């Protein structure tokens, strides 16, 4: 079990001005920020990041959305980071997310759900390495 996870604050939450509140909530929940950057994904890079979904019907829309604006990428550290962060952000569909979760508070739809959170320790390592070199992790 890893103590690190990866997250992105997605273009919808950035556009709606929720990045500060989301980062504040993450820190108040006891996560240590290991790496953090603001960036914008090209369609090519978004497609590469979400390649695991390439055969799914929503892939094109996901790539278009994720390359539509600025994001914040971060590696976070805490005991049981992946599972606890998934609980903090809530269900992918904000209508089904528990009260008080990040997606319940800030997401607008299933497609524009405010934040990404790694779904496994293995993917957390892969996703973190996609955005950050070892020199950028503290």
N, CA, C and O atoms as CSV, one atom per row, in Angstrom:
chain,resi,resn,atom,element,x,y,z
A,1,UNK,N,N,0.845,-1.186,0.000
A,1,UNK,CA,C,0.000,0.000,0.000
A,1,UNK,C,C,0.891,1.251,0.000
A,1,UNK,O,O,1.777,1.400,0.841
A,2,UNK,N,N,0.637,2.127,-0.946
A,2,UNK,CA,C,1.421,3.346,-1.091
A,2,UNK,C,C,0.834,4.468,-0.240
A,2,UNK,O,O,-0.345,4.453,0.115
A,3,UNK,N,N,1.658,5.407,0.066
A,3,UNK,CA,C,1.196,6.586,0.788
A,3,UNK,C,C,1.071,7.792,-0.127
A,3,UNK,O,O,0.913,8.917,0.349
A,4,UNK,N,N,1.140,7.571,-1.443
A,4,UNK,CA,C,1.014,8.668,-2.403
A,4,UNK,C,C,-0.105,8.409,-3.396
A,4,UNK,O,O,-0.388,7.270,-3.767
A,5,UNK,N,N,-0.727,9.491,-3.812
A,5,UNK,CA,C,-1.726,9.426,-4.863
A,5,UNK,C,C,-1.531,10.618,-5.788
A,5,UNK,O,O,-0.780,11.541,-5.475
A,6,UNK,N,N,-2.203,10.591,-6.911
A,6,UNK,CA,C,-2.127,11.664,-7.897
A,6,UNK,C,C,-3.513,12.255,-8.086
A,6,UNK,O,O,-4.515,11.541,-8.054
A,7,UNK,N,N,-3.559,13.559,-8.284
A,7,UNK,CA,C,-4.822,14.229,-8.580
A,7,UNK,C,C,-4.617,15.317,-9.621
A,7,UNK,O,O,-3.509,15.818,-9.814
A,8,UNK,N,N,-5.687,15.662,-10.273
A,8,UNK,CA,C,-5.741,16.841,-11.138
A,8,UNK,C,C,-7.005,17.611,-10.792
A,8,UNK,O,O,-8.071,17.024,-10.608
A,9,UNK,N,N,-6.880,18.912,-10.708
A,9,UNK,CA,C,-8.057,19.769,-10.658
A,9,UNK,C,C,-8.360,20.080,-12.115
A,9,UNK,O,O,-7.542,20.670,-12.821
A,10,UNK,N,N,-9.531,19.682,-12.550
A,10,UNK,CA,C,-9.887,19.691,-13.969
A,10,UNK,C,C,-10.315,21.087,-14.463
A,10,UNK,O,O,-10.578,21.985,-13.664
A,11,UNK,N,N,-10.380,21.247,-15.793
A,11,UNK,CA,C,-10.696,22.564,-16.373
A,11,UNK,C,C,-11.985,23.198,-15.862
A,11,UNK,O,O,-12.045,24.419,-15.724
A,12,UNK,N,N,-13.014,22.406,-15.578
A,12,UNK,CA,C,-14.274,22.996,-15.102
A,12,UNK,C,C,-14.101,23.648,-13.738
A,12,UNK,O,O,-14.587,24.756,-13.511
A,13,UNK,N,N,-13.410,22.963,-12.827
A,13,UNK,CA,C,-13.189,23.531,-11.487
A,13,UNK,C,C,-12.263,24.744,-11.554
A,13,UNK,O,O,-12.427,25.695,-10.790
A,14,UNK,N,N,-11.296,24.712,-12.461
A,14,UNK,CA,C,-10.405,25.858,-12.638
A,14,UNK,C,C,-11.201,27.059,-13.151
A,14,UNK,O,O,-11.097,28.162,-12.615
A,15,UNK,N,N,-11.992,26.829,-14.189
A,15,UNK,CA,C,-12.785,27.898,-14.808
A,15,UNK,C,C,-13.786,28.499,-13.817
A,15,UNK,O,O,-14.067,29.697,-13.849
A,16,UNK,N,N,-14.315,27.651,-12.942
A,16,UNK,CA,C,-15.320,28.110,-11.977
A,16,UNK,C,C,-14.723,28.669,-10.690
A,16,UNK,O,O,-15.454,29.013,-9.761
A,17,UNK,N,N,-13.392,28.760,-10.634
A,17,UNK,CA,C,-12.729,29.388,-9.503
A,17,UNK,C,C,-12.663,28.555,-8.233
A,17,UNK,O,O,-12.583,29.109,-7.137
A,18,UNK,N,N,-12.696,27.233,-8.362
A,18,UNK,CA,C,-12.715,26.366,-7.184
A,18,UNK,C,C,-11.354,25.797,-6.796
A,18,UNK,O,O,-11.262,25.074,-5.804
A,19,UNK,N,N,-10.306,26.097,-7.538
A,19,UNK,CA,C,-8.998,25.470,-7.280
A,19,UNK,C,C,-8.506,25.751,-5.861
A,19,UNK,O,O,-8.062,24.832,-5.173
A,20,UNK,N,N,-8.575,26.969,-5.425
A,20,UNK,CA,C,-8.096,27.314,-4.090
A,20,UNK,C,C,-8.839,26.572,-2.996
A,20,UNK,O,O,-8.228,26.062,-2.058
A,21,UNK,N,N,-10.157,26.512,-3.115
A,21,UNK,CA,C,-10.963,25.809,-2.113
A,21,UNK,C,C,-10.654,24.312,-2.113
A,21,UNK,O,O,-10.614,23.683,-1.055
A,22,UNK,N,N,-10.436,23.748,-3.291
A,22,UNK,CA,C,-10.125,22.317,-3.384
A,22,UNK,C,C,-8.758,22.035,-2.762
A,22,UNK,O,O,-8.615,21.085,-1.993
A,23,UNK,N,N,-7.767,22.840,-3.084
A,23,UNK,CA,C,-6.432,22.641,-2.506
A,23,UNK,C,C,-6.480,22.831,-0.992
A,23,UNK,O,O,-5.867,22.065,-0.249
A,24,UNK,N,N,-7.194,23.830,-0.542
A,24,UNK,CA,C,-7.338,24.065,0.894
A,24,UNK,C,C,-7.960,22.850,1.585
A,24,UNK,O,O,-7.497,22.428,2.644
A,25,UNK,N,N,-8.989,22.303,0.991
A,25,UNK,CA,C,-9.658,21.115,1.558
A,25,UNK,C,C,-8.702,19.935,1.612
A,25,UNK,O,O,-8.660,19.222,2.614
A,26,UNK,N,N,-7.939,19.719,0.557
A,26,UNK,CA,C,-6.976,18.616,0.509
A,26,UNK,C,C,-5.967,18.751,1.646
A,26,UNK,O,O,-5.680,17.776,2.341
A,27,UNK,N,N,-5.440,19.927,1.833
A,27,UNK,CA,C,-4.444,20.161,2.889
A,27,UNK,C,C,-5.085,19.992,4.274
A,27,UNK,O,O,-4.489,19.380,5.161
A,28,UNK,N,N,-6.278,20.525,4.458
A,28,UNK,CA,C,-6.965,20.396,5.746
A,28,UNK,C,C,-7.304,18.943,6.074
A,28,UNK,O,O,-7.467,18.591,7.243
A,29,UNK,N,N,-7.411,18.100,5.045
A,29,UNK,CA,C,-7.678,16.675,5.261
A,29,UNK,C,C,-6.400,15.904,5.589
A,29,UNK,O,O,-6.433,14.685,5.756
A,30,UNK,N,N,-5.280,16.613,5.680
A,30,UNK,CA,C,-4.049,15.991,6.131
A,30,UNK,C,C,-3.105,15.516,5.048
A,30,UNK,O,O,-2.130,14.826,5.346
A,31,UNK,N,N,-3.366,15.864,3.805
A,31,UNK,CA,C,-2.455,15.480,2.716
A,31,UNK,C,C,-1.285,16.450,2.650
A,31,UNK,O,O,-1.448,17.659,2.818
A,32,UNK,N,N,-0.116,15.902,2.405
A,32,UNK,CA,C,1.072,16.720,2.164
A,32,UNK,C,C,1.253,16.809,0.661
A,32,UNK,O,O,1.224,15.790,-0.028
A,33,UNK,N,N,1.439,18.004,0.149
A,33,UNK,CA,C,1.648,18.197,-1.284
A,33,UNK,C,C,3.113,17.893,-1.594
A,33,UNK,O,O,4.016,18.582,-1.121
A,34,UNK,N,N,3.329,16.860,-2.388
A,34,UNK,CA,C,4.669,16.407,-2.766
A,34,UNK,C,C,5.132,17.115,-4.038
A,34,UNK,O,O,6.316,17.411,-4.202
A,35,UNK,N,N,4.188,17.380,-4.929
A,35,UNK,CA,C,4.469,18.063,-6.194
A,35,UNK,C,C,3.193,18.769,-6.632
A,35,UNK,O,O,2.089,18.276,-6.400
A,36,UNK,N,N,3.354,19.936,-7.274
A,36,UNK,CA,C,2.193,20.717,-7.688
A,36,UNK,C,C,2.581,21.581,-8.879
A,36,UNK,O,O,3.631,22.224,-8.873
A,37,UNK,N,N,1.729,21.593,-9.900
A,37,UNK,CA,C,1.964,22.497,-11.032
A,37,UNK,C,C,0.660,22.811,-11.747
A,37,UNK,O,O,-0.268,22.003,-11.795
A,38,UNK,N,N,0.628,24.002,-12.293
A,38,UNK,CA,C,-0.457,24.406,-13.174
A,38,UNK,C,C,0.049,24.232,-14.591
A,38,UNK,O,O,1.174,24.617,-14.909
A,39,UNK,N,N,-0.788,23.647,-15.448
A,39,UNK,CA,C,-0.383,23.398,-16.825
A,39,UNK,C,C,-1.623,23.290,-17.699
A,39,UNK,O,O,-2.749,23.335,-17.202
A,40,UNK,N,N,-1.416,23.150,-18.974
A,40,UNK,CA,C,-2.511,22.912,-19.925
A,40,UNK,C,C,-2.110,21.745,-20.808
A,40,UNK,O,O,-1.051,21.766,-21.437
A,41,UNK,N,N,-2.948,20.739,-20.853
A,41,UNK,CA,C,-2.678,19.572,-21.680
A,41,UNK,C,C,-3.051,19.836,-23.130
A,41,UNK,O,O,-4.108,20.403,-23.407
A,42,UNK,N,N,-2.201,19.434,-24.043
A,42,UNK,CA,C,-2.588,19.417,-25.451
A,42,UNK,C,C,-3.540,18.234,-25.634
A,42,UNK,O,O,-3.613,17.355,-24.775
A,43,UNK,N,N,-4.257,18.213,-26.732
A,43,UNK,CA,C,-5.128,17.064,-27.017
A,43,UNK,C,C,-4.300,15.783,-27.080
A,43,UNK,O,O,-4.744,14.730,-26.621
A,44,UNK,N,N,-3.106,15.872,-27.642
A,44,UNK,CA,C,-2.227,14.696,-27.733
A,44,UNK,C,C,-1.849,14.184,-26.347
A,44,UNK,O,O,-1.923,12.982,-26.092
A,45,UNK,N,N,-1.445,15.081,-25.452
A,45,UNK,CA,C,-1.050,14.676,-24.096
A,45,UNK,C,C,-2.247,14.175,-23.290
A,45,UNK,O,O,-2.114,13.216,-22.531
A,46,UNK,N,N,-3.405,14.801,-23.439
A,46,UNK,CA,C,-4.609,14.327,-22.753
A,46,UNK,C,C,-4.970,12.932,-23.243
A,46,UNK,O,O,-5.353,12.070,-22.452
A,47,UNK,N,N,-4.845,12.710,-24.551
A,47,UNK,CA,C,-5.106,11.397,-25.111
A,47,UNK,C,C,-4.143,10.351,-24.588
A,47,UNK,O,O,-4.530,9.213,-24.323
A,48,UNK,N,N,-2.898,10.738,-24.443
A,48,UNK,CA,C,-1.887,9.825,-23.904
A,48,UNK,C,C,-2.199,9.496,-22.436
A,48,UNK,O,O,-2.121,8.336,-22.032
A,49,UNK,N,N,-2.549,10.504,-21.650
A,49,UNK,CA,C,-2.847,10.279,-20.238
A,49,UNK,C,C,-4.045,9.345,-20.070
A,49,UNK,O,O,-4.031,8.464,-19.210
A,50,UNK,N,N,-5.066,9.534,-20.878
A,50,UNK,CA,C,-6.299,8.750,-20.766
A,50,UNK,C,C,-6.355,7.586,-21.762
A,50,UNK,O,O,-7.441,7.099,-22.076
A,51,UNK,N,N,-5.215,7.142,-22.255
A,51,UNK,CA,C,-5.165,6.062,-23.251
A,51,UNK,C,C,-5.882,4.796,-22.793
A,51,UNK,O,O,-6.399,4.046,-23.622
A,52,UNK,N,N,-5.921,4.551,-21.496
A,52,UNK,CA,C,-6.599,3.374,-20.957
A,52,UNK,C,C,-8.087,3.367,-21.349
A,52,UNK,O,O,-8.709,2.306,-21.388
A,53,UNK,N,N,-8.649,4.531,-21.636
A,53,UNK,CA,C,-10.068,4.651,-22.009
A,53,UNK,C,C,-10.282,4.762,-23.510
A,53,UNK,O,O,-11.396,5.036,-23.957
A,54,UNK,N,N,-9.237,4.555,-24.290
A,54,UNK,CA,C,-9.295,4.808,-25.733
A,54,UNK,C,C,-10.460,4.108,-26.449
A,54,UNK,O,O,-11.027,4.671,-27.385
A,55,UNK,N,N,-10.811,2.935,-26.040
A,55,UNK,CA,C,-11.886,2.180,-26.698
A,55,UNK,C,C,-13.274,2.512,-26.151
A,55,UNK,O,O,-14.268,1.979,-26.644
A,56,UNK,N,N,-13.358,3.351,-25.178
A,56,UNK,CA,C,-14.648,3.683,-24.576
A,56,UNK,C,C,-15.314,4.819,-25.345
A,56,UNK,O,O,-14.633,5.665,-25.924
A,57,UNK,N,N,-16.645,4.836,-25.349
A,57,UNK,CA,C,-17.354,5.839,-26.160
A,57,UNK,C,C,-17.117,7.281,-25.726
A,57,UNK,O,O,-17.275,8.192,-26.538
A,58,UNK,N,N,-16.747,7.512,-24.486
A,58,UNK,CA,C,-16.555,8.877,-23.987
A,58,UNK,C,C,-15.134,9.399,-24.175
A,58,UNK,O,O,-14.857,10.542,-23.811
A,59,UNK,N,N,-14.227,8.602,-24.728
A,59,UNK,CA,C,-12.817,8.967,-24.832
A,59,UNK,C,C,-12.604,10.307,-25.548
A,59,UNK,O,O,-11.903,11.174,-25.026
A,60,UNK,N,N,-13.186,10.486,-26.713
A,60,UNK,CA,C,-12.996,11.728,-27.483
A,60,UNK,C,C,-13.463,12.948,-26.715
A,60,UNK,O,O,-12.786,13.976,-26.696
A,61,UNK,N,N,-14.613,12.835,-26.088
A,61,UNK,CA,C,-15.159,13.937,-25.296
A,61,UNK,C,C,-14.262,14.225,-24.088
A,61,UNK,O,O,-14.053,15.384,-23.731
A,62,UNK,N,N,-13.736,13.176,-23.463
A,62,UNK,CA,C,-12.842,13.335,-22.314
A,62,UNK,C,C,-11.560,14.058,-22.717
A,62,UNK,O,O,-11.117,14.973,-22.023
A,63,UNK,N,N,-10.969,13.653,-23.826
A,63,UNK,CA,C,-9.739,14.292,-24.309
A,63,UNK,C,C,-10.006,15.756,-24.645
A,63,UNK,O,O,-9.215,16.633,-24.298
A,64,UNK,N,N,-11.098,16.009,-25.308
A,64,UNK,CA,C,-11.454,17.391,-25.663
A,64,UNK,C,C,-11.631,18.246,-24.408
A,64,UNK,O,O,-11.121,19.365,-24.334
A,65,UNK,N,N,-12.351,17.716,-23.429
A,65,UNK,CA,C,-12.574,18.445,-22.183
A,65,UNK,C,C,-11.264,18.702,-21.437
A,65,UNK,O,O,-11.005,19.823,-20.998
A,66,UNK,N,N,-10.442,17.662,-21.295
A,66,UNK,CA,C,-9.217,17.793,-20.499
A,66,UNK,C,C,-8.178,18.691,-21.174
A,66,UNK,O,O,-7.263,19.180,-20.511
A,67,UNK,N,N,-8.310,18.910,-22.463
A,67,UNK,CA,C,-7.392,19.822,-23.156
A,67,UNK,C,C,-8.034,21.195,-23.399
A,67,UNK,O,O,-7.477,22.025,-24.117
A,68,UNK,N,N,-9.197,21.426,-22.802
A,68,UNK,CA,C,-9.935,22.674,-23.058
A,68,UNK,C,C,-9.502,23.838,-22.180
A,68,UNK,O,O,-9.884,24.979,-22.440
A,69,UNK,N,N,-8.720,23.576,-21.156
A,69,UNK,CA,C,-8.321,24.656,-20.267
A,69,UNK,C,C,-7.206,24.229,-19.336
A,69,UNK,O,O,-6.686,23.116,-19.417
A,70,UNK,N,N,-6.858,25.134,-18.461
A,70,UNK,CA,C,-5.777,24.919,-17.504
A,70,UNK,C,C,-6.207,23.896,-16.449
A,70,UNK,O,O,-7.377,23.824,-16.072
A,71,UNK,N,N,-5.237,23.112,-15.984
A,71,UNK,CA,C,-5.448,22.174,-14.889
A,71,UNK,C,C,-4.357,22.389,-13.835
A,71,UNK,O,O,-3.344,23.038,-14.096
A,72,UNK,N,N,-4.580,21.844,-12.664
A,72,UNK,CA,C,-3.528,21.736,-11.657
A,72,UNK,C,C,-3.312,20.253,-11.418
A,72,UNK,O,O,-4.257,19.518,-11.128
A,73,UNK,N,N,-2.073,19.818,-11.541
A,73,UNK,CA,C,-1.686,18.443,-11.269
A,73,UNK,C,C,-0.944,18.402,-9.945
A,73,UNK,O,O,-0.197,19.327,-9.626
A,74,UNK,N,N,-1.141,17.336,-9.165
A,74,UNK,CA,C,-0.480,17.246,-7.865
A,74,UNK,C,C,-0.261,15.805,-7.448
A,74,UNK,O,O,-1.064,14.923,-7.755
A,75,UNK,N,N,0.826,15.582,-6.750
A,75,UNK,CA,C,1.061,14.327,-6.060
A,75,UNK,C,C,0.876,14.623,-4.584
A,75,UNK,O,O,1.422,15.592,-4.057
A,76,UNK,N,N,0.100,13.778,-3.926
A,76,UNK,CA,C,-0.254,13.972,-2.531
A,76,UNK,C,C,0.225,12.794,-1.698
A,76,UNK,O,O,0.318,11.668,-2.187
A,77,UNK,N,N,0.524,13.064,-0.450
A,77,UNK,CA,C,1.016,12.013,0.437
A,77,UNK,C,C,0.198,11.991,1.725
A,77,UNK,O,O,-0.092,13.031,2.317
A,78,UNK,N,N,-0.162,10.789,2.141
A,78,UNK,CA,C,-0.910,10.563,3.382
A,78,UNK,C,C,-1.022,9.051,3.550
A,78,UNK,O,O,-0.945,8.319,2.564
A,79,UNK,N,N,-1.199,8.581,4.756
A,79,UNK,CA,C,-1.429,7.147,4.950
A,79,UNK,C,C,-2.637,6.712,4.128
A,79,UNK,O,O,-3.663,7.391,4.105
A,80,UNK,N,N,-2.501,5.572,3.453
A,80,UNK,CA,C,-3.590,5.019,2.644
A,80,UNK,C,C,-4.128,6.051,1.647
A,80,UNK,O,O,-5.338,6.219,1.496
A,81,UNK,N,N,-3.211,6.727,0.981
A,81,UNK,CA,C,-3.537,7.902,0.167
A,81,UNK,C,C,-4.567,7.641,-0.921
A,81,UNK,O,O,-5.510,8.419,-1.066
A,82,UNK,N,N,-4.412,6.572,-1.689
A,82,UNK,CA,C,-5.319,6.347,-2.823
A,82,UNK,C,C,-6.753,6.165,-2.339
A,82,UNK,O,O,-7.658,6.862,-2.798
A,83,UNK,N,N,-6.960,5.244,-1.430
A,83,UNK,CA,C,-8.322,4.953,-0.960
A,83,UNK,C,C,-8.930,6.143,-0.219
A,83,UNK,O,O,-10.100,6.469,-0.420
A,84,UNK,N,N,-8.144,6.787,0.630
A,84,UNK,CA,C,-8.711,7.908,1.384
A,84,UNK,C,C,-9.021,9.092,0.471
A,84,UNK,O,O,-9.993,9.811,0.702
A,85,UNK,N,N,-8.204,9.302,-0.567
A,85,UNK,CA,C,-8.486,10.409,-1.486
A,85,UNK,C,C,-9.725,10.117,-2.324
A,85,UNK,O,O,-10.526,11.015,-2.583
A,86,UNK,N,N,-9.886,8.868,-2.746
A,86,UNK,CA,C,-11.091,8.509,-3.505
A,86,UNK,C,C,-12.340,8.772,-2.664
A,86,UNK,O,O,-13.367,9.206,-3.186
A,87,UNK,N,N,-12.249,8.512,-1.382
A,87,UNK,CA,C,-13.373,8.783,-0.490
A,87,UNK,C,C,-13.612,10.290,-0.372
A,87,UNK,O,O,-14.757,10.740,-0.377
A,88,UNK,N,N,-12.547,11.057,-0.268
A,88,UNK,CA,C,-12.653,12.519,-0.154
A,88,UNK,C,C,-13.287,13.143,-1.394
A,88,UNK,O,O,-14.096,14.063,-1.278
A,89,UNK,N,N,-12.927,12.651,-2.580
A,89,UNK,CA,C,-13.470,13.284,-3.786
A,89,UNK,C,C,-14.884,12.819,-4.102
A,89,UNK,O,O,-15.645,13.566,-4.716
A,90,UNK,N,N,-15.254,11.618,-3.704
A,90,UNK,CA,C,-16.616,11.137,-3.925
A,90,UNK,C,C,-16.791,10.449,-5.268
A,90,UNK,O,O,-15.854,10.358,-6.061
A,91,UNK,N,N,-17.981,9.976,-5.507
A,91,UNK,CA,C,-18.324,9.240,-6.726
A,91,UNK,C,C,-18.082,10.085,-7.969
A,91,UNK,O,O,-18.205,11.309,-7.936
A,92,UNK,N,N,-17.735,9.415,-9.065
A,92,UNK,CA,C,-17.480,10.084,-10.339
A,92,UNK,C,C,-18.660,10.951,-10.754
A,92,UNK,O,O,-18.476,12.062,-11.250
A,93,UNK,N,N,-19.862,10.445,-10.553
A,93,UNK,CA,C,-21.070,11.210,-10.847
A,93,UNK,C,C,-21.419,12.034,-9.607
A,93,UNK,O,O,-21.783,11.464,-8.578
A,94,UNK,N,N,-21.315,13.349,-9.683
A,94,UNK,CA,C,-21.565,14.169,-8.494
A,94,UNK,C,C,-22.967,14.002,-7.915
A,94,UNK,O,O,-23.172,14.247,-6.726
A,95,UNK,N,N,-23.925,13.593,-8.727
A,95,UNK,CA,C,-25.280,13.358,-8.227
A,95,UNK,C,C,-25.305,12.179,-7.259
A,95,UNK,O,O,-26.189,12.088,-6.406
A,96,UNK,N,N,-24.337,11.280,-7.392
A,96,UNK,CA,C,-24.252,10.112,-6.518
A,96,UNK,C,C,-23.188,10.264,-5.439
A,96,UNK,O,O,-23.027,9.371,-4.607
A,97,UNK,N,N,-22.468,11.365,-5.438
A,97,UNK,CA,C,-21.395,11.590,-4.466
A,97,UNK,C,C,-21.975,11.916,-3.095
A,97,UNK,O,O,-23.022,12.554,-2.979
A,98,UNK,N,N,-21.278,11.468,-2.067
A,98,UNK,CA,C,-21.714,11.729,-0.696
A,98,UNK,C,C,-21.618,13.216,-0.381
A,98,UNK,O,O,-20.775,13.928,-0.927
A,99,UNK,N,N,-22.491,13.670,0.503
A,99,UNK,CA,C,-22.476,15.066,0.947
A,99,UNK,C,C,-21.101,15.409,1.503
A,99,UNK,O,O,-20.489,14.605,2.207
A,100,UNK,N,N,-20.619,16.605,1.186
A,100,UNK,CA,C,-19.360,17.079,1.707
A,100,UNK,C,C,-18.134,16.662,0.912
A,100,UNK,O,O,-17.035,17.148,1.178
A,101,UNK,N,N,-18.301,15.763,-0.067
A,101,UNK,CA,C,-17.157,15.374,-0.891
A,101,UNK,C,C,-16.851,16.471,-1.900
A,101,UNK,O,O,-17.703,17.308,-2.201
A,102,UNK,N,N,-15.644,16.459,-2.412
A,102,UNK,CA,C,-15.224,17.490,-3.364
A,102,UNK,C,C,-16.120,17.512,-4.594
A,102,UNK,O,O,-16.512,18.584,-5.054
A,103,UNK,N,N,-16.446,16.350,-5.127
A,103,UNK,CA,C,-17.300,16.337,-6.325
A,103,UNK,C,C,-18.718,16.788,-6.019
A,103,UNK,O,O,-19.346,17.438,-6.854
A,104,UNK,N,N,-19.234,16.462,-4.853
A,104,UNK,CA,C,-20.580,16.923,-4.496
A,104,UNK,C,C,-20.600,18.450,-4.407
A,104,UNK,O,O,-21.575,19.093,-4.795
A,105,UNK,N,N,-19.506,19.019,-3.887
A,105,UNK,CA,C,-19.435,20.462,-3.701
A,105,UNK,C,C,-19.117,21.238,-4.976
A,105,UNK,O,O,-19.636,22.336,-5.175
A,106,UNK,N,N,-18.261,20.672,-5.852
A,106,UNK,CA,C,-17.709,21.480,-6.947
A,106,UNK,C,C,-17.932,20.947,-8.362
A,106,UNK,O,O,-17.736,21.691,-9.323
A,107,UNK,N,N,-18.329,19.707,-8.519
A,107,UNK,CA,C,-18.530,19.160,-9.861
A,107,UNK,C,C,-19.883,19.578,-10.416
A,107,UNK,O,O,-20.836,19.801,-9.668
A,108,UNK,N,N,-19.953,19.680,-11.736
A,108,UNK,CA,C,-21.208,20.086,-12.362
A,108,UNK,C,C,-21.916,18.949,-13.086
A,108,UNK,O,O,-23.120,19.028,-13.329
A,109,UNK,N,N,-21.179,17.882,-13.436
A,109,UNK,CA,C,-21.781,16.769,-14.163
A,109,UNK,C,C,-20.854,15.559,-14.120
A,109,UNK,O,O,-19.737,15.639,-13.609
A,110,UNK,N,N,-21.320,14.459,-14.650
A,110,UNK,CA,C,-20.501,13.256,-14.751
A,110,UNK,C,C,-19.249,13.518,-15.584
A,110,UNK,O,O,-18.167,13.048,-15.234
A,111,UNK,N,N,-19.381,14.252,-16.663
A,111,UNK,CA,C,-18.253,14.544,-17.544
A,111,UNK,C,C,-17.335,15.635,-17.016
A,111,UNK,O,O,-16.128,15.612,-17.257
A,112,UNK,N,N,-17.906,16.582,-16.302
A,112,UNK,CA,C,-17.127,17.691,-15.744
A,112,UNK,C,C,-17.202,17.572,-14.221
A,112,UNK,O,O,-17.979,18.255,-13.553
A,113,UNK,N,N,-16.353,16.666,-13.698
A,113,UNK,CA,C,-16.484,16.281,-12.299
A,113,UNK,C,C,-15.377,16.824,-11.392
A,113,UNK,O,O,-15.052,16.209,-10.377
A,114,UNK,N,N,-14.814,17.943,-11.745
A,114,UNK,CA,C,-13.926,18.773,-10.912
A,114,UNK,C,C,-12.527,18.221,-10.658
A,114,UNK,O,O,-11.554,18.966,-10.776
A,115,UNK,N,N,-12.395,16.960,-10.319
A,115,UNK,CA,C,-11.084,16.419,-9.954
A,115,UNK,C,C,-10.900,14.991,-10.460
A,115,UNK,O,O,-11.858,14.241,-10.647
A,116,UNK,N,N,-9.654,14.653,-10.671
A,116,UNK,CA,C,-9.252,13.281,-10.965
A,116,UNK,C,C,-8.558,12.742,-9.728
A,116,UNK,O,O,-7.853,13.480,-9.039
A,117,UNK,N,N,-8.747,11.481,-9.443
A,117,UNK,CA,C,-8.005,10.813,-8.383
A,117,UNK,C,C,-7.599,9.437,-8.846
A,117,UNK,O,O,-8.419,8.706,-9.401
A,118,UNK,N,N,-6.356,9.067,-8.632
A,118,UNK,CA,C,-5.866,7.745,-9.034
A,118,UNK,C,C,-6.722,6.648,-8.412
A,118,UNK,O,O,-7.205,6.778,-7.287
A,119,UNK,N,N,-6.901,5.565,-9.169
A,119,UNK,CA,C,-7.744,4.470,-8.686
A,119,UNK,C,C,-6.957,3.298,-8.104
A,119,UNK,O,O,-7.552,2.330,-7.632
A,120,UNK,N,N,-5.632,3.376,-8.132
A,120,UNK,CA,C,-4.808,2.310,-7.562
A,120,UNK,C,C,-3.423,2.870,-7.262
A,120,UNK,O,O,-3.034,3.912,-7.790
A,121,UNK,N,N,-2.684,2.167,-6.408
A,121,UNK,CA,C,-1.314,2.582,-6.103
A,121,UNK,C,C,-0.458,2.577,-7.364
A,121,UNK,O,O,0.347,3.483,-7.580
A,122,UNK,N,N,-0.637,1.547,-8.199
A,122,UNK,CA,C,0.138,1.450,-9.443
A,122,UNK,C,C,-0.146,2.636,-10.358
A,122,UNK,O,O,0.780,3.248,-10.890
A,123,UNK,N,N,-1.425,2.962,-10.543
A,123,UNK,CA,C,-1.776,4.087,-11.407
A,123,UNK,C,C,-1.334,5.420,-10.809
A,123,UNK,O,O,-0.997,6.343,-11.550
A,124,UNK,N,N,-1.331,5.534,-9.490
A,124,UNK,CA,C,-0.848,6.765,-8.855
A,124,UNK,C,C,0.605,7.018,-9.228
A,124,UNK,O,O,0.982,8.154,-9.514
A,125,UNK,N,N,1.421,5.976,-9.228
A,125,UNK,CA,C,2.836,6.119,-9.602
A,125,UNK,C,C,2.976,6.494,-11.074
A,125,UNK,O,O,3.753,7.382,-11.422
A,126,UNK,N,N,2.220,5.815,-11.935
A,126,UNK,CA,C,2.278,6.077,-13.379
A,126,UNK,C,C,1.811,7.498,-13.677
A,126,UNK,O,O,2.468,8.228,-14.418
A,127,UNK,N,N,0.681,7.887,-13.101
A,127,UNK,CA,C,0.105,9.204,-13.369
A,127,UNK,C,C,0.986,10.323,-12.810
A,127,UNK,O,O,1.164,11.355,-13.457
A,128,UNK,N,N,1.531,10.122,-11.626
A,128,UNK,CA,C,2.429,11.124,-11.056
A,128,UNK,C,C,3.664,11.315,-11.920
A,128,UNK,O,O,4.109,12.441,-12.141
A,129,UNK,N,N,4.218,10.203,-12.409
A,129,UNK,CA,C,5.416,10.259,-13.264
A,129,UNK,C,C,5.118,10.882,-14.624
A,129,UNK,O,O,6.026,11.403,-15.272
A,130,UNK,N,N,3.876,10.837,-15.062
A,130,UNK,CA,C,3.476,11.461,-16.326
A,130,UNK,C,C,3.693,12.976,-16.262
A,130,UNK,O,O,4.087,13.596,-17.249
A,131,UNK,N,N,3.432,13.557,-15.102
A,131,UNK,CA,C,3.505,15.010,-14.937
A,131,UNK,C,C,4.770,15.514,-14.258
A,131,UNK,O,O,5.175,16.654,-14.483
A,132,UNK,N,N,5.406,14.679,-13.426
A,132,UNK,CA,C,6.494,15.169,-12.582
A,132,UNK,C,C,7.718,14.260,-12.658
A,132,UNK,O,O,7.600,13.037,-12.573
A,133,UNK,N,N,8.888,14.865,-12.818
A,133,UNK,CA,C,10.147,14.126,-12.715
A,133,UNK,C,C,10.465,13.948,-11.239
A,133,UNK,O,O,9.846,14.581,-10.384
A,134,UNK,N,N,11.414,13.100,-10.947
A,134,UNK,CA,C,11.850,12.920,-9.567
A,134,UNK,C,C,12.361,14.201,-8.946
A,134,UNK,O,O,12.233,14.398,-7.738
A,135,UNK,N,N,12.936,15.075,-9.753
A,135,UNK,CA,C,13.457,16.351,-9.258
A,135,UNK,C,C,12.357,17.327,-8.840
A,135,UNK,O,O,12.618,18.307,-8.142
A,136,UNK,N,N,11.132,17.051,-9.272
A,136,UNK,CA,C,10.008,17.954,-8.964
A,136,UNK,C,C,9.179,17.468,-7.787
A,136,UNK,O,O,8.185,18.103,-7.434
A,137,UNK,N,N,9.564,16.360,-7.175
A,137,UNK,CA,C,8.815,15.801,-6.054
A,137,UNK,C,C,9.582,16.012,-4.755
A,137,UNK,O,O,10.754,15.652,-4.646
A,138,UNK,N,N,8.909,16.598,-3.779
A,138,UNK,CA,C,9.575,16.950,-2.528
A,138,UNK,C,C,8.910,16.281,-1.358
A,138,UNK,O,O,9.337,16.463,-0.218
